[in-house]
Amino acid sequence: MVRKYPDDARVRDGAVNYRGLITAQIVDCHLHLASAAMVDTSHKEAMKQVNAALALDPENQRALAQRARIEVAANEGIGFDLFD
């Protein structure tokens, strides 16, 4: 749509808003997958999912906090539901 209507600010703004919404949903999916991995004490998979979330949104506070909890759990050898 943006290519078809490059001068239309409504289309451009709509595309930006839509991308932000989709990115937030994908980040949430990665965080849910990380939580599920932690329930199975799969710290490596949990970290992989959190890092994928952070690749999309590097300043996401929930992802940063979850990564810290995974690191603690991995060091202590525990697994549990980490998703808020």
N, C-alpha and C positions, 0 to 999 in steps of 0.2 A: 504494500500500500504506500509506503513512504517513497518508493521509486516511482510509483504511478502518479503520486501527488506531492512532489518534492517541496512545493511552495505553500502547502497547507499546514499551518501550525497545529491545527486540531489533530490532523493525522499523525504528525510528528510527535506531539505530546502524548497522544493515545498509545503510540507504539512504545514510547519510553515507559509509560505507566504499566502497560501490559508486560513488558520485559521485566520490570521490577517485581510485579506480582508473580510471574512464573518463576523467577529466580528464587523468591522467598519460599515458594512451594517446594521447589527442588531441594533447597537447603533443609526444609523441614523433613522431607523424605529421607535425606541422608542422616539426619539426626535420629529419626525413628529407627533406621537400619542399624545405626551405631548402638542404640539402646538395646535392640534385639540381640545384637552380637554380644553385648556385655552380659546379658542374661545367661548366655551360653558360655561365658568367660572366654570369648574369642577377642582378646584385647587387640590383636593385630588387625582383624577385620573392623572392629569398632574404630580404631585409629584411622584406618583407611577411609571409612565413611565420614568421619569428622573432618579429615583433611580435604575430602572432596567438597564438603560444605564450605569450608574456609577458602577453598580455591574460588568459589563463586562469590563469597561475601567475607573477605578477610577480617572485617571488624565485627562480625556477628558475636555478640556477647554470650549467647547460649552455646554456640559452638566452641568458643574459647574456654568457657567454664566446663563444658563436657569433656574437652580434650584434657584439661587439668585433672578431672576426676578419673578419666581412663588411665592417665599416667600413674596416679596414686594407686588405683586398683591393680594395675599391672605390677607395680612394685610390691604390693601386699599380697598378690595372688588371689584376688577376689573378683567376683562378678555380681552385678545386680542391676536393677532397672535404674538408669541414670536420667531418663527423659523427664523433664519437669512437666 
